[in-house]
């Protein structure tokens, strides 16, 4: 009932394939960069980032696989627009359910939600994203701006790599266990209010949880959230910087890409650092994929 994500098994296999292709694209980009074929290095690097964006979209059920081509294509911006729209709609739907059934406000998990604040922030982000068009994207030639972005991405990578996911105290396990049970109760009550029929046996099965299981859930949930957040941030920053260059390489306008991308170009001067960042991003994607894959395999075994 309470899962990591809503992806199906067929799309999970597609995630695996996308990440494998992304890794090969990145390897090709590095070879082309070292061979000083810079315009092609940019194209294949963008393809690597694009596929991690698409893997993120599938792992978070933002798009289904057959929607990726028209939903993202070579431009990741629609994915981020769709993501925030989906989250905003979910929050507004939950707000309406609580409004119709105020007794739900007595549930601890519901009490902790600050829906008004979240909806307000989500609306601001949605408005900001909608104000950006593909043509208005910044084609950055400022090396200081690029260095600042690289520094932020590396800080995030170090944070994720250094965090100890296993440091959960006994008190922490109790807290997670209560939060889990509260969230299941809230889910059941909301589902029943919406007309779903949930048997007493199913309720009991979902509420029975051992300390070891909740510790595992807490580990995986924290890791899932940390990895998801880092992947989302890395993908968005890399996309903002690389996508305009990819468009320029494919559709040269005022400059010749073969001449423009040389050793003195800011992007090329920092390209080796971007390759290292995308390698870490891919590693995070693989780790998140393994968490979701384990969850689904265990879930299917239990249900079978």
C-alpha positions as CSV (number, residue, x, y, z in Angstrom):
1,X,0.0,0.0,0.0
2,X,2.7,2.5,0.9
3,X,5.4,2.3,-1.8
4,X,8.5,4.0,-2.9
5,X,7.1,5.0,-6.3
6,X,4.3,4.1,-8.7
7,X,6.5,2.9,-11.6
8,X,5.6,-0.5,-13.1
9,X,8.0,-3.4,-13.8
10,X,8.2,-2.9,-17.5
11,X,9.1,0.8,-17.1
12,X,11.6,-0.2,-14.4
13,X,13.4,-2.3,-17.0
14,X,13.4,0.8,-19.3
15,X,15.0,2.8,-16.5
16,X,17.8,0.2,-16.4
17,X,18.3,0.5,-20.1
18,X,18.3,4.3,-20.1
19,X,21.0,4.4,-17.4
20,X,23.1,1.9,-19.3
21,X,22.9,3.9,-22.5
22,X,23.5,7.1,-20.6
23,X,26.8,5.6,-19.2
24,X,27.9,4.7,-22.8
25,X,27.0,8.2,-24.0
26,X,29.1,9.6,-21.2
27,X,32.0,7.3,-22.1
28,X,31.8,8.5,-25.7
29,X,31.7,12.1,-24.7
30,X,34.9,11.7,-22.7
31,X,36.7,10.0,-25.6
32,X,35.6,12.8,-28.0
33,X,36.6,15.5,-25.5
34,X,40.1,13.9,-25.1
35,X,40.3,13.7,-28.9
36,X,39.4,17.4,-29.0
37,X,36.3,16.8,-31.1
38,X,34.5,19.2,-28.8
39,X,31.1,19.8,-30.6
40,X,30.4,16.1,-30.7
41,X,31.6,15.7,-27.1
42,X,28.9,18.3,-26.1
43,X,26.2,16.4,-28.1
44,X,26.9,13.0,-26.5
45,X,27.3,14.6,-23.0
46,X,23.8,16.2,-23.5
47,X,22.5,12.8,-24.5
48,X,23.9,11.3,-21.3
49,X,22.2,13.9,-19.2
50,X,19.0,13.7,-21.2
51,X,18.7,9.9,-20.4
52,X,19.3,10.4,-16.7
53,X,16.5,13.1,-16.8
54,X,14.3,10.5,-18.5
55,X,15.2,7.8,-16.0
56,X,14.3,10.3,-13.2
57,X,11.0,10.9,-14.9
58,X,10.2,7.2,-15.0
59,X,11.4,6.4,-11.5
60,X,9.2,9.2,-10.1
61,X,6.2,8.4,-12.4
62,X,6.3,11.9,-13.9
63,X,5.9,10.4,-17.4
64,X,5.2,6.9,-18.7
65,X,7.8,5.5,-21.1
66,X,5.7,6.1,-24.2
67,X,5.2,9.7,-23.1
68,X,8.9,10.5,-22.9
69,X,9.5,11.5,-26.5
70,X,6.7,14.1,-26.6
71,X,7.0,14.9,-22.9
72,X,10.7,15.6,-22.8
73,X,12.4,15.1,-26.2
74,X,15.7,16.9,-26.1
75,X,14.4,19.5,-23.7
76,X,14.1,18.7,-20.0
77,X,12.0,21.8,-19.1
78,X,8.6,20.1,-19.7
79,X,9.5,17.4,-17.2
80,X,10.2,19.8,-14.4
81,X,7.0,21.7,-15.3
82,X,5.0,18.4,-15.3
83,X,6.6,17.4,-12.0
84,X,5.7,20.5,-10.1
85,X,2.2,20.5,-11.7
86,X,1.6,16.9,-10.6
87,X,2.8,17.6,-7.0
88,X,0.7,20.8,-6.8
89,X,-2.4,18.9,-8.0
90,X,-1.8,16.1,-5.4
91,X,-1.5,18.7,-2.6
92,X,-4.6,20.5,-3.7
93,X,-6.6,17.2,-4.0
94,X,-5.5,16.3,-0.5
95,X,-6.6,19.7,0.8
96,X,-10.0,19.2,-0.7
97,X,-10.4,15.8,0.9
98,X,-9.5,17.2,4.3
99,X,-11.8,20.1,3.8
100,X,-14.7,17.7,3.1
101,X,-13.8,15.4,6.0
102,X,-12.3,17.7,8.8
103,X,-12.1,14.7,11.1
104,X,-9.0,13.6,9.2
105,X,-7.2,16.6,10.8
106,X,-7.0,14.5,14.0
107,X,-4.6,12.1,12.4
108,X,-1.0,13.0,13.4
109,X,0.4,12.5,9.9
110,X,-2.1,15.0,8.6
111,X,-1.5,17.5,11.4
112,X,2.2,17.6,10.5
113,X,1.5,18.6,6.9
114,X,1.7,22.3,6.1
115,X,-0.3,22.2,2.9
116,X,-0.9,25.9,2.6
117,X,2.9,26.6,2.7
118,X,3.7,23.8,0.2
119,X,0.9,24.9,-2.2
120,X,2.1,28.5,-2.1
121,X,5.7,27.6,-2.8
122,X,4.7,25.1,-5.5
123,X,2.6,27.7,-7.3
124,X,5.6,30.1,-7.2
125,X,7.9,27.5,-8.7
126,X,5.3,26.6,-11.4
127,X,4.9,30.2,-12.3
128,X,8.7,30.7,-12.6
129,X,9.1,27.6,-14.8
130,X,6.2,28.6,-17.0
131,X,7.8,32.0,-17.6
132,X,10.9,30.3,-19.2
133,X,10.7,29.2,-22.8
134,X,13.3,27.2,-24.7
135,X,14.3,30.2,-26.7
136,X,14.9,32.3,-23.5
137,X,17.3,29.8,-22.0
138,X,20.6,31.3,-21.0
139,X,23.5,30.4,-23.3
140,X,26.1,31.0,-20.7
141,X,29.6,32.2,-21.6
142,X,30.4,33.3,-18.1
143,X,33.1,31.0,-16.6
144,X,32.4,32.4,-13.1
145,X,28.8,31.4,-13.4
146,X,29.8,27.9,-14.6
147,X,32.3,27.6,-11.8
148,X,29.7,28.6,-9.2
149,X,27.3,25.9,-10.5
150,X,30.1,23.3,-10.5
151,X,31.0,24.2,-6.9
152,X,27.4,23.8,-5.8
153,X,27.0,20.4,-7.6
154,X,30.2,19.2,-6.0
155,X,29.1,20.2,-2.5
156,X,25.9,18.3,-3.1
157,X,27.8,15.2,-4.3
158,X,30.1,15.3,-1.2
159,X,27.1,15.7,1.1
160,X,25.4,12.6,-0.4
161,X,28.5,10.5,-0.4
162,X,29.4,11.3,3.2
163,X,25.9,10.9,4.8
164,X,25.6,7.7,6.8
165,X,22.3,6.2,6.1
166,X,22.6,3.5,8.8
167,X,22.9,5.8,11.8
168,X,19.4,5.4,13.1
169,X,19.0,5.1,16.9
170,X,16.5,3.0,18.7
171,X,14.5,6.1,19.4
172,X,14.7,7.0,15.8
173,X,13.3,3.6,14.8
174,X,10.3,4.2,17.2
175,X,9.7,7.5,15.6
176,X,9.8,6.1,12.1
177,X,7.6,3.2,13.2
178,X,5.0,5.6,14.5
179,X,5.2,7.8,11.4
180,X,4.8,4.8,9.2
181,X,1.7,3.5,11.1
182,X,0.2,7.0,11.2
183,X,0.7,7.4,7.4
184,X,-0.9,4.0,6.7
185,X,-3.9,5.0,8.9
186,X,-4.2,8.3,7.1
187,X,-4.0,6.6,3.7
188,X,-6.7,4.1,4.8
189,X,-9.0,6.8,6.1
190,X,-8.6,9.0,3.0
191,X,-9.1,6.0,0.7
192,X,-12.2,4.9,2.5
193,X,-13.6,8.5,2.4
194,X,-13.1,8.4,-1.4
195,X,-15.1,5.2,-1.7
196,X,-12.4,2.5,-1.8
197,X,-13.1,-0.8,0.0
198,X,-10.2,-2.0,2.1
199,X,-10.7,-5.3,4.0
200,X,-9.9,-5.6,7.7
201,X,-7.2,-8.2,6.8
202,X,-5.5,-5.8,4.4
203,X,-5.6,-3.0,7.0
204,X,-4.0,-5.3,9.6
205,X,-1.3,-6.6,7.2
206,X,-0.3,-3.0,6.4
207,X,-0.3,-2.0,10.1
208,X,1.8,-4.9,11.3
209,X,5.4,-4.1,11.0
210,X,8.5,-5.3,12.8
211,X,11.3,-3.1,14.2
212,X,13.7,-4.6,11.7
213,X,11.3,-3.9,8.8
214,X,10.7,-0.3,9.9
215,X,14.5,0.2,10.2
216,X,14.9,-1.1,6.7
217,X,12.1,1.2,5.5
218,X,13.6,4.2,7.3
219,X,17.0,3.5,5.7
220,X,15.6,3.1,2.3
221,X,13.2,6.0,2.6
222,X,15.9,8.4,3.8
223,X,18.2,7.2,1.0
224,X,15.5,7.4,-1.5
225,X,14.7,11.0,-0.6
226,X,18.4,12.0,-0.5
227,X,19.2,10.4,-3.8
228,X,16.0,11.7,-5.4
229,X,16.8,15.2,-4.3
230,X,20.4,15.1,-5.5
231,X,19.5,13.5,-8.8
232,X,16.8,16.1,-9.4
233,X,19.2,19.0,-8.6
234,X,22.1,17.7,-10.6
235,X,19.9,16.9,-13.6
236,X,18.3,20.3,-13.6
237,X,21.6,22.2,-13.3
238,X,23.4,20.1,-15.9
239,X,20.4,20.5,-18.3
240,X,20.3,24.3,-17.9
241,X,23.9,24.6,-18.9
242,X,24.2,21.9,-21.6
243,X,20.9,22.0,-23.5
244,X,21.4,25.4,-25.1
245,X,24.8,24.3,-26.3
246,X,23.3,21.1,-27.7
247,X,20.7,23.1,-29.7
248,X,23.5,25.4,-31.0
249,X,25.6,22.4,-32.1
250,X,22.6,20.9,-34.0
251,X,21.4,24.2,-35.4
252,X,24.3,26.6,-35.8
253,X,23.1,30.2,-36.1
254,X,25.6,33.1,-36.0
255,X,28.7,31.0,-35.2
256,X,30.4,27.9,-36.5
257,X,30.4,25.3,-33.6
258,X,33.6,23.7,-35.0
259,X,35.4,27.0,-34.4
260,X,33.4,28.3,-31.4
261,X,34.1,25.2,-29.2
262,X,37.9,25.4,-28.6
263,X,40.3,25.2,-25.7
264,X,39.5,28.8,-24.6
265,X,35.7,28.3,-24.5
266,X,34.4,28.4,-20.9
267,X,32.4,25.2,-21.3
268,X,35.3,23.3,-22.8
269,X,37.7,24.7,-20.1
270,X,35.4,23.1,-17.5
271,X,34.2,20.1,-19.5
272,X,36.3,17.5,-17.6
273,X,34.7,18.6,-14.3
274,X,31.2,18.3,-15.8
275,X,32.1,14.8,-16.9
276,X,33.1,13.8,-13.4
277,X,29.8,15.3,-12.0
278,X,27.7,13.3,-14.5
279,X,29.6,10.2,-13.5
280,X,28.5,10.8,-9.9
281,X,25.0,11.6,-11.0
282,X,24.9,8.3,-12.9
283,X,26.1,6.5,-9.7
284,X,23.3,8.1,-7.7
285,X,20.8,7.1,-10.3
286,X,21.9,3.5,-10.3
287,X,21.8,3.4,-6.5
288,X,18.2,4.7,-6.5
289,X,17.2,2.3,-9.2
290,X,18.5,-0.6,-7.0
291,X,16.5,0.6,-4.1
292,X,13.3,0.7,-6.2
293,X,14.1,-2.6,-7.9
294,X,14.6,-4.4,-4.5
295,X,11.3,-2.9,-3.2
296,X,9.3,-4.2,-6.2
297,X,10.9,-7.6,-6.2
298,X,10.1,-8.0,-2.4
299,X,6.6,-6.6,-2.9
300,X,5.8,-9.0,-5.6
301,X,7.1,-12.0,-3.6
302,X,5.0,-11.0,-0.7
303,X,1.8,-10.5,-2.8
304,X,2.4,-13.8,-4.7
